[in-house]
Structures are given as structure tokens and as C-alpha cells.
Amino acid sequence: MKQSEIKELSIEELKERLAEQKKQHADLKVAHSVTPLENPLQIRKTRRTVARLATELTKRELQ
């Protein structure tokens, strides 16, 4: 998810997407520990998306 897409979301949508992405990241980590993923870079991508969402959410809450 790109930063420009994240900026267009409302606070509620940010919270929902953040929860979804955190769950997906946890699922990917567990799946990778059991059997290696075909594309392990997915883990990095989801982790960075979680960070982008959390950063934008914090930024908006502080305003």
C-alpha cells in the first residue's frame, strides 16, 4: 500500500487496515517458520505497510 493511498483513508479505515495488516504479518511469519514461503519478501512488505499505517494514524491523532 502506497503512502498516497494511506493519506486518503479516514481514521477508522486506518485502524481497520492496521488490524488486518498486523494479522496478515503474523500469519505470514508463522507460515514461514513452518515451511519457507515462496516469496519471503512478502513479510518485509507487510511489516513496512504496518509501520506506514501506524505512523499515519499517530500523526493524525496528534493533530
SEMISE-782678 format. One record per residue: residue in one letter; x, y negated, z of N, C-alpha, C in turn. Coordinates in pm, whole numbers, plus 50000, padded with zeros to 5 digits. Last residue first. Layout:
BEGIN
AXYZXYZXYZ...
//
This chain:
BEGIN
Q497384843951581496944831051526495704826051594L497784869051678498494858151743498054844451693E496374884951503495884883851641496564872451715R497934883551272496604877451274496064875751414K500224897451355500334883751307498984876651314T499184922751407499764914851516499824900151478L498474929851143497474929451249497954920851366E500954929751014499914920550971498844919051077T502214950551156502784937151155501724926851117A500624972551095500754968251234501284953951243L501044974250817499704971950871499764966651013R503804979450807503254967650741501884964050798A503955003850949504644992051000504084979250938V502505020350778502045018350916502675005750973T504215019350559502855013850547502275011150684R506395032850661506535018650626505185011950609R505295058350689505835051450806505945036450779T504695064750424503595062850520504075055450644K507315066050317506325056850261505195054150360R508465086750464509025073250473508005062850425I506875107750375506945104650518507435090250535Q507415109450106506065105350147506065101150294L509845120850075509825106250078508435100850112P509555148050041509695142950177509725127650187N507805165849841508325152249832508435146249973E507275190949938507815189849803508445176049783L508315197150276507415191350176508105190850041P509135227150446509565214650383508585210050275T506975237850700507585241150570507955228150502V507015225450960506645239450937507275244550809S507755199250926508515207251021508225222151004H505875190050745507275190850703508105199250799A503565190350898503645198950780505095200650734V504245170451084504005184251128504145193851011K504465148150915505605152450995505455166851041L501855146650809502995149250721504215154150798D500405140451043500145152850969501305156550877A501465115251103501625126251198501425139751128H500585101250876502015102350905502285113951000Q497805102850904498445108950788499935110950813K497505088051139497115102151136497795109351020K498365063151049499065069651160498775084551163Q496455058050851497845059850812498655066550923E494115055251006494205065450902495655068550867A494795033151167494485046051229494615057451128L495075013950963496195017051051495985030651117R492505012450860493595017450775494795021550859E491195001351085490805014351030491915020550947K492524976851115492544986551225492195000551175L491914964750870493314967350906493394977951015E489174962150893489704971050790491164974450820E489124942751097488524956051119489044966251019I490344921250967490964926951087490424941051113S490294926250606489844919750730490514926750849L492764923550342491894931150431491464922950553E494654909650199493254907750161492274914550256K497114918250288496684904750325495224902150295I497344943050163497134942550307496604928950350E497934936249902496684943249930496344942350078S500454924949937499374916549884498014922949908Q501934946850020501694936050114500544927150067K500604978649908501444966749895501024955849993M500855011750000500005000050000500904987650000
//
